[in-house]
Amino acid sequence: MDPDFLKALTQSSTSDRFLTEDVITKGGKRKLMKQTPNNNPKLQELKLFLTEWINRTLKEEHIVVKSLEEDLYDGLVLHHLLENLGSLKLDVDRIALTEKKQRQKLSVILEAVAKCLQLEESQLKWSVESILAKDLLSTLHLLVAIAKHFEPTLALPPNVQVETITIETTSRGLKTSNAVECITENKENIEAQSKDDAFDELFSCAPDKLDDVKKALLQFVDQHVGKLGLNVKDIESQFSDGVILLLLIGQLEGYFLNLRNFFLTPASNMEMLHNVNLALELLAEGGLLNFPVNSE
């Protein structure tokens, strides 16, 4: 037998629920964490963070969560959490005592989550059965997704990863595969994504609206540089020499740019480049430009 399978079987807290003879004979796949939270400090940190977040969120309702696996599987805490965060009114009983009722309750709750997060079934990293089975990996994925959607500014512990083993029954016996799964994003990736502003999204997702945005920007620029007797009609050509950009920065920031520091009527590419570099330096010094821009 695969040594990784034996290791997961002896270490995983969910192995006794997933790896029964009944499950194995019926076939299918099961994914288990090869590490316990105690052996993964970042995983332990995420568990504590989410537990404190839930307790803080549901403090007025006198709900206290001590274990993510043991306290969330029946849907009661998830029900209160969604109602509190998203003002969602779910048509289910508050308390479900039987497994059948708990499964029905979780089905309604997870369907509401998928609808709110606009996720297709293939994108879900959890299921009614895995949550009901107290699977920690699925529970963490679910809570992280809810937190990121309803409280996007929440500072989740970054770069939490776990080693997993996927166990599949085939005609030849048990087949296993190992992987590293991310539960929260890498901090460097988050910072890189934060550099993508509304205009990046506009170019990639809604290019048909670009002309409307350009008109709005022209009106904005004209409103400010018009005080200097200037008129801007074309963003691409009139901003290329850096003059309008420098004068706009001066108007918005409320200071006068010394004419000796830039070329008001640049006559060469070198002079234009000087203007643009100066504008980018001013933006960077003002904390308005935190990523590199090619001045050329």
Protein Blocks (a to p, Z undefined) as FASTA:
>chain_A
ZZklmmmmmmpmklmmmmgfklmmngpcddddfbdfklmmklmmmmmmmmmmmmmmmmmn
opacfbfklmmmnommmmmmmmmmnopacdbdfbafbfklmmmmmmmmmmmmmmmnopaf
klpcbdfklmmnopaklmmmmmmmmmmmmmmmbccdehiacddddddddfkbccdddddd
dfbdcfklmmmmmmpcfklmmmmmmmmlmmmmmmmmmmmmmmmmmmnopacfbfklmmmn
ommmmmmmmmmnopacdfklpcfbacbfklmmmmmmmmmmmmmmnopaccdcdfZZ
